[in-house]
């Protein structure tokens, strides 16, 4: 309800329907005011079952109750007048203040008049030929509509292809730059090769006779070279396990005690003079216990 309405169908007293109350109304067109249609809203009051009809009034930009009720009268506010402010009262009493106000009003009138005339000239220039202007606007809208429809069709096809349940936004310049920076590998050749490859490998594993003989010759040559070096140079396979009387083995910290217990104090070997003959050992007379 656009305003408070008294329902005249209610008996014995009229009922006031407040502003903003909602009804399931029947809307229909009943006429025109120039090119503006006039609509009628017919609703049923649930309290009494009466019908209330309200129509639009384009001439006065208002609503009019034509049946089943009347608008509530709130009184005439035209006799109240304006409320005077202290500054306005002072301006009426001071002659200089009134003069300054008139000068300011004249300056404002000139400024606003020039602005309004400028807007009017621009409006006349843009809409000098309404048909041509409308044709340009419709052509622009038609092109934009086709572009939007094409973008929507591409987005729908992409959603169907990728099985996406989201709304795709329009592509921006930044998206194009980022997509151009991505470098993808050649996956088509690999896919085709994989598809053409048989399910079971048919290679027999046989090698060429020449390659086999060459590998065998190289292996035999390496083994022969290693064996010959080992036989010629005895120091290549020296592991230190053979006993040599002229070389003293270095004792480690872990076997120092064991070696000392087994070997004992080292014996001092006397030097042998080759030129002097060796004398037989002399006999020693030991005393007897009886003596």
C-alpha positions, 0 to 999 in steps of 0.5 A: 500500500503506497499510503494509508487508506480507509476501507469503505466496505468495512461495516459498521466502521471503516478500517484503516489500512496502514502504509506498506501493507502487502496485498496480492494485487491484480495488475492490468493496463487501463489506459495511457497518458500520452506515451505513459501507460496507466496501471490499475491494481485491484486487491481484496481486503481480507477483513471484510472481503471488499475490493480496493482499486488503486490507479497510477496518475502519471500527470501528477506522479501519484496514486489515486484510490478509485474504488473501495476506499479513500486516502486518509486525510492528514490535513492541509500544511499550506498555512504553516508558512516558513520558519524564519531564521535569525540570519534572515531576520537580520538581513531584512533589517540591514540594508547593506546585507540585503544589497549584498544578497542581491548582488550574490544572487545576480552573480549566481544566476549568471553562472547557473544560466551559462552552465544550463545553456552549455548543457542545452547546446551539448544536448542539441548537438548530440541529439540533433538527429535522434534516429541516427543517434539511436541507430549508432547506439543500436549498432554498438550494442549489437556488436557488443552483444555478439561479442558477449554471446561468442565469449559465453559460447566459448566459456560454455564449451570449455566448461563442458570439455574440462567438466568444470562447475565454476563460472569462468571470468573474462580473459585479461591482458595479464592472463595473456602475458602469463600464458605466453611465458609458459613453454610446454614440451612437445608431447604430441610426438611422445604420445604418438610413439607410445600409441604406435608401440606394440603391447608386447615387445618383439625384440629377440635380443640378438646382437651383431656378430662383429660387435660381440667379437669386438667386445670379447677381444677388448675384454681379453686384451684388458685381462692379458694386460693386467696379468702381465703387469702382475707377473712383471711387477711384484709390488702391484699385488703386495699385501704385506702378509709375506714374511721378510727378514730384512723388513721390520713390520710396523706395529699398530696400537691394537696389536702392540701388546700381542706382538710384544708378548709373542716376539719378546725383546728384539735380538741383536745380530752380531756383525760377521767379519768375512776376513777373520777366521771364526774360532771354535768356542772354548771349553768352560770348567764348571765347579762340582757341588762335591768340591 
